[in-house]
Amino acid sequence: RFSGPTIHFVDEHYDTGRILAQRVVPVLANDTAEELAAREHQLYVEVAEALCEDRIVWRKDGVPLIQSKANPNETY
């Protein structure tokens, strides 16, 4: 089983803003809701840092990529 967050900009409609990042997070057998949420919420920290540090770049097709802190030539 899997879950996962989608981080996006906010616009005038519900859940329609431009997507910044998504991640698949496994639901472990003994997970509590809090444990799963903590793993999902890690993406918020990564995206907030990347936004503040201007490390989000956009491919020509509109897909966002986050540049690595250690090596700006690496993206994920």
N, CA and C of each residue as an Amber inpcrd file, in Angstrom:
protein
   228
   0.8360000  -1.1760000   0.0000000   0.0000000   0.0000000   0.0000000
   0.8790000   1.2360000   0.0000000   0.3230000   2.2690000  -0.6120000
   1.0750000   3.5070000  -0.7480000   0.1830000   4.7060000  -0.4860000
   0.8140000   5.7730000  -0.0990000   0.1710000   7.0690000   0.0690000
   1.1460000   8.0880000  -0.4990000   0.8690000   9.3490000  -0.3100000
   1.8520000  10.3260000  -0.7380000   1.3020000  11.7280000  -0.8580000
   2.1930000  12.6920000  -0.6530000   1.8080000  14.0950000  -0.7450000
   2.0010000  14.6620000  -2.1460000   1.2280000  15.6720000  -2.4470000
   1.4370000  16.5170000  -3.6220000   1.5470000  17.9440000  -3.1000000
   2.6380000  18.6080000  -3.4360000   2.8530000  19.9930000  -3.0350000
   2.6000000  20.8560000  -4.2620000   1.7270000  21.8500000  -4.1250000
   1.4180000  22.6960000  -5.2820000   1.1710000  24.1330000  -4.8510000
   1.3130000  25.0280000  -5.8260000   0.9450000  26.4180000  -5.5810000
  -0.5580000  26.4960000  -5.3750000  -1.0070000  27.5170000  -4.6770000
  -2.4300000  27.7400000  -4.4420000  -2.9360000  28.7460000  -5.4630000
  -4.0830000  28.4530000  -6.0450000  -4.7340000  29.4040000  -6.9420000
  -6.1840000  29.5740000  -6.4940000  -7.0120000  30.1230000  -7.3500000
  -8.3910000  30.4280000  -6.9450000  -9.2990000  29.2050000  -6.8780000
  -8.8220000  28.0390000  -7.3160000  -9.6340000  26.8180000  -7.2980000
  -9.0300000  25.7980000  -6.3370000  -9.8170000  24.8060000  -5.9800000
  -9.3760000  23.7820000  -5.0370000  -8.4700000  22.7640000  -5.7200000
  -7.2500000  22.6080000  -5.2150000  -6.2880000  21.6050000  -5.6960000
  -5.9890000  21.6920000  -7.1900000  -5.8890000  22.8850000  -7.7260000
  -5.5910000  23.0220000  -9.1600000  -4.3170000  23.8080000  -9.4290000
  -3.6250000  24.2410000  -8.3820000  -2.3950000  25.0140000  -8.5740000
  -1.2880000  24.1800000  -9.2050000  -0.3260000  24.8620000  -9.7770000
   0.8020000  24.2050000 -10.4410000   1.5640000  23.3230000  -9.4450000
   1.7760000  22.0600000  -9.8140000   2.4310000  21.0960000  -8.9360000
   3.9230000  21.3850000  -8.8540000   4.4380000  21.3520000  -7.6290000
   5.8670000  21.5300000  -7.3720000   6.5670000  20.1990000  -7.1310000
   5.9110000  19.2780000  -6.4420000   6.5420000  17.9960000  -6.1330000
   5.4900000  16.9850000  -5.6990000   5.7960000  15.7180000  -5.9650000
   4.9750000  14.6030000  -5.5040000   5.9130000  13.4950000  -5.0510000
   5.4330000  12.6670000  -4.1520000   6.2550000  11.5530000  -3.6830000
   5.3550000  10.3880000  -3.2990000   5.7920000   9.1850000  -3.6190000
   5.1220000   7.9670000  -3.1830000   5.7320000   7.5720000  -1.8450000
   4.8730000   7.3230000  -0.8620000   5.3190000   6.9510000   0.4800000
   4.6600000   5.6190000   0.8300000   5.4640000   4.6030000   1.1660000
   4.8620000   3.3170000   1.5200000   4.1150000   3.3920000   2.8470000
   3.0070000   2.6800000   2.9200000   2.2690000   2.5240000   4.1760000
   2.7740000   1.2230000   4.7910000   3.4720000   1.3330000   5.9010000
   4.0560000   0.1630000   6.5510000   3.0130000  -0.5510000   7.4070000
   3.2220000  -1.8390000   7.6160000   2.2320000  -2.6800000   8.2950000
   1.8210000  -2.1450000   9.6630000   2.7640000  -1.6300000  10.4180000
   2.4590000  -1.1760000  11.7810000   2.3860000   0.3360000  11.9080000
   2.2480000   1.0340000  10.7980000   2.1910000   2.4940000  10.8230000
   1.0110000   3.0150000  11.6260000   1.2730000   4.0670000  12.3590000
   0.1730000   4.8600000  12.9050000  -0.0630000   6.0020000  11.9120000
  -1.1760000   6.6570000  12.0460000  -1.4570000   7.8080000  11.1690000
  -0.3770000   8.8680000  11.3340000   0.0910000   9.0390000  12.5560000
   1.1100000  10.0520000  12.8330000   2.4430000   9.7100000  12.1750000
   2.8250000   8.4360000  12.2000000   4.0910000   8.0170000  11.5780000
   4.0510000   8.2040000  10.0630000   2.9490000   7.8060000   9.4560000
   2.8020000   7.9810000   8.0110000   2.8170000   9.4650000   7.6580000
   2.0870000  10.2580000   8.4030000   2.0440000  11.7020000   8.1370000
   3.4280000  12.3210000   8.2640000   4.2060000  11.8910000   9.2400000
   5.5560000  12.4430000   9.4230000   6.4240000  12.1620000   8.2010000
   6.3310000  10.9530000   7.6450000   7.1150000  10.6330000   6.4410000
   6.6220000  11.4430000   5.2420000   5.3160000  11.5940000   5.1210000
   4.7700000  12.3860000   4.0180000   5.1870000  13.8500000   4.1310000
   5.1870000  14.3720000   5.3350000   5.4530000  15.7980000   5.5400000
   6.9040000  16.1850000   5.3030000   7.8100000  15.2210000   5.2050000
   9.2040000  15.5320000   4.8890000   9.3130000  16.2660000   3.5600000
   8.4310000  15.9470000   2.6200000   8.4740000  16.6030000   1.3150000
   8.1910000  18.0990000   1.4460000   7.3140000  18.4850000   2.3600000
   7.0300000  19.9080000   2.5660000   8.2980000  20.6670000   2.9510000
   9.0910000  20.0730000   3.8300000  10.3380000  20.7040000   4.2670000
  11.2880000  20.8560000   3.0830000  11.4420000  19.7910000   2.2990000
  12.3470000  19.8350000   1.1470000  11.9260000  20.9030000   0.1370000
  10.6360000  20.9760000  -0.1490000  10.1450000  21.9430000  -1.1360000
  10.2520000  23.3680000  -0.5960000   9.9200000  23.5770000   0.6710000
  10.0370000  24.9200000   1.2570000  11.4830000  25.4000000   1.2190000
  12.4160000  24.5250000   1.5730000  13.8350000  24.8920000   1.5050000
  14.2450000  25.2140000   0.0750000  13.8310000  24.3760000  -0.8600000
  14.1940000  24.5880000  -2.2660000  13.6250000  25.9040000  -2.7860000
  12.3990000  26.2350000  -2.4090000  11.8100000  27.5130000  -2.8210000
  12.5930000  28.6870000  -2.2450000  12.8960000  28.6200000  -0.9560000
  13.6240000  29.7160000  -0.3020000  15.0350000  29.8800000  -0.8550000
  15.6280000  28.7860000  -1.2960000  16.9990000  28.8110000  -1.8070000
  17.0510000  28.8960000  -3.3330000  15.8930000  29.0950000  -3.9620000
  15.8040000  29.2280000  -5.4230000  16.4130000  28.0200000  -6.1430000
  16.0710000  26.8080000  -5.6530000  16.5960000  25.5830000  -6.2450000
  15.5530000  24.7950000  -7.0260000  14.4360000  25.4160000  -7.3610000
  13.4550000  24.7480000  -8.2130000  13.6330000  25.2730000  -9.6240000
  13.8320000  24.3500000 -10.5500000  13.9640000  24.7010000 -11.9650000
  12.8480000  23.9900000 -12.7210000  12.4790000  24.5570000 -13.8540000
  11.3650000  24.0130000 -14.6290000  11.8810000  23.4960000 -15.9620000
  11.5510000  22.2390000 -16.2600000  11.8780000  21.7020000 -17.5810000
  11.0240000  22.4090000 -18.6250000  11.4100000  22.2720000 -19.8850000
  10.6620000  22.9140000 -20.9720000   9.2210000  22.4380000 -21.0340000
   8.9720000  21.2050000 -20.5860000   7.6040000  20.6770000 -20.6130000
   6.8070000  21.0430000 -19.3560000   7.3790000  21.8930000 -18.4980000
   6.6610000  22.3780000 -17.3260000   6.8320000  21.5570000 -16.0640000
   7.6110000  20.4910000 -16.1260000   7.8270000  19.6490000 -14.9480000
   8.8660000  20.3050000 -14.0320000   8.5440000  20.4460000 -12.7400000
   9.5070000  21.0530000 -11.8180000  10.5560000  20.0370000 -11.3740000
  11.7670000  20.5130000 -11.1970000  12.8580000  19.6960000 -10.6710000
  13.5070000  20.4600000  -9.5260000  13.9020000  19.7480000  -8.4950000
  14.5880000  20.3680000  -7.3690000  16.0770000  20.0860000  -7.5070000
  16.8660000  21.1480000  -7.4800000  18.3130000  20.9900000  -7.5590000
  18.8570000  20.5260000  -6.2130000  19.8150000  19.6230000  -6.2720000
  20.4860000  19.1350000  -5.0730000  21.2420000  20.2720000  -4.3960000
  21.2450000  20.2730000  -3.0660000  22.0410000  21.2630000  -2.3320000
  23.5280000  21.0250000  -2.5740000  23.9300000  19.7650000  -2.5550000
  25.3430000  19.4140000  -2.6690000  25.8870000  19.6240000  -4.0770000
  25.0550000  19.3330000  -5.0860000  25.4980000  19.4510000  -6.4720000
  24.3680000  20.0470000  -7.3060000  24.4250000  21.3300000  -7.6150000
  23.3480000  21.9870000  -8.3640000  23.0850000  21.3840000  -9.7440000
  24.0180000  20.5750000 -10.2550000  23.8000000  19.9160000 -11.5450000
  22.9260000  18.6790000 -11.4150000  22.6800000  18.2190000 -10.1950000
  21.8060000  17.0740000  -9.9450000  20.4180000  17.5740000  -9.5640000
  19.4060000  16.9400000 -10.1450000  18.0220000  17.2910000  -9.8180000
  17.2390000  16.0260000  -9.4950000  16.1400000  16.2140000  -8.8080000
  15.2250000  15.0970000  -8.5180000  13.8080000  15.5860000  -8.5250000
